[in-house]
Amino acid sequence: MATSDEASGSTTEERPAEPTDDLVTSSHSLTVKRRKLNYTATAGRIVLRKEIVTDGKFDGYLPKAEVFLTAYTLDGADPAKRPVTFAFNGGPGSSSVWLHLGLLGPRRVVSGDVGDLAAPPYGLVDNTETLLQHSDLVFIDPVSTGYSRAVKGEKPGDYHGFQGDIESVAEVIRLWTSRNGRWMSPKFLAGESYGTMRAGGLAHHLQNRYGMYLNGLMLISAVLDFASLDFSVGNDLPYALFLPTYAAIGHYHGLLGDRPLEEVLSEAEEFASRDYPWALAQGSRLSTEERAATVARIAALTGLSEDYVDRVDLRVEHGRFFAELLRHKRLVVGRLDSRFTGWAPDYGRELMDADPSISAVMGSYTAALNHYLRAELDYPNDLPYEVIGDGVIDSWSYKEFENAHVTVTDKLASAMRANQHLKVHVAFGYLDGATPYFASEHVLAHLNIPEELRENVSSAYYEAGHMMYVHEPSRIQQSKDLADFIADASNR
């Protein structure tokens, strides 16, 4: 709308109001083992700004994005002693709903599990194992996930990439820490899946850009180096690193007899460490007898047929494995959590059309989050809450890694060498077909840190999948494991 100044004859344009933070606070309580926890929840979007310099002159701060977060702080706690954990999921393109309502937050969704999935409209209950007992919590939804968006005139794609994502999430962490007087608090990052790659990059960026040294990283279903997962021409590494997970999946579905899981995994790991990589490296130099023996061994360890292993030239790609393993039963196996099975439109396909494990939990987590923010945290927003940002993963940029594979192992190692107190906890799901445990072990074993820092890396294993907390016994144990890690790494 244009307005005129009659005296001067000038015309000015009314500018739309700049976005502002829309945080909402509410008070809550939770009883854990007869102990009442009073806490404050804060939900809403904070505005990120960029410094503008024109012709070498400072020209102000302009908004660039609004990032949604949900924070929980324990009432009456000493901020100098109280740890704070910044948590996010992966994707890239996922909101933080999974860690928020599945494992860490004070409320959790009732989603059910394999063979006993909850039915709509689902439910929410108090999470008596919440990490809030031991640490304040800040859940961050990166731009284009949850309610987070680029502001008018800005490009969402600027945040859909490795470095843009790191910088924007780091800015959220810095702002929250400063505004809440928490620079002297023990500080942790909890990331899941691609969120573990983000966490590794953040530890380095926060140190180098802001001088913010962390106490610990909690890496859940870790991927720190894509070379360990990338089934590309000329890269045989993933075929070996996925094999122990294939063995765990075959064992779970009853294809390997009644042997204990530990025995199956031990045999698979030994083969994947020595004979299997050697056989793949031989190519056409592998003798007929050696090839036949390798085929038989892979089939015995995974539950696949020898004919199939031979036809794929000893190289079982993970997407093909999920479609093939139970084809004889007319079922496909979940990728994120291979305990789950599902149906396909037909059973001649090379790949499944949908992951039954994500289908099993998407509805419950989405419904719970949309209800929870409005009804319990009093945060209204008419935008769709993007549990998985539409198209984000397909447009994600790794331009910083041109002509190189994507990894943050160098950044994580650098952060650990600079901060000898930085501790890392890694959580593995044996039945995680997306970020297999043996691949993560391989990457961690090659982390370029001195031997005396290796004791700063701890690990925990669960007989479940990518989001191991969907499995109730694993959720309870993992909650304890993370609480112990926070206590150990807080240096208090």
Secondary structure, DSSP 8 states (H G I E B T S, - for coil): -EEEETTTTEEEE----------EEEEEEEEETTEEEEEEEEEEEEEEEEEEEETTEEEEEEEEEEEEEEEEEETT--TTTS-EEEEE--TTTB-SHHHIIIIISSEEEE-EETTEE--TT-EEEE-TT-GGGTSEEEEEE-TTSBT-EE-TTS-GGGGSBHHHHHHHHHHHHHHHHHHTT-TTS-EEEEEEEHHHHHHHHHHHHHHHHH----SEEEEEEE-SBGGGT---TT--HHHHHHHHHHHHHHHHTT-STT--HHHHHHHHHHHHHTHHHHHHHHGGGS-HHHHHHHHHHHHHHHS--HHHHHHTTT---HHHHHHHTTGGGT-EE-SS-TT-EE--S-S--SS-SS-HHHHHHHHHHHHHHHHHHHHTS-----S--BSB-TTHHHH-B-GGGTTS--B-HHHHHHHHHH-TT-EEEEEEETT-SSS-HHHHHHHHHT----GGGGGGEEEEEESS-TTGGGSHHHHHHHHHHHHHHHHHHT--
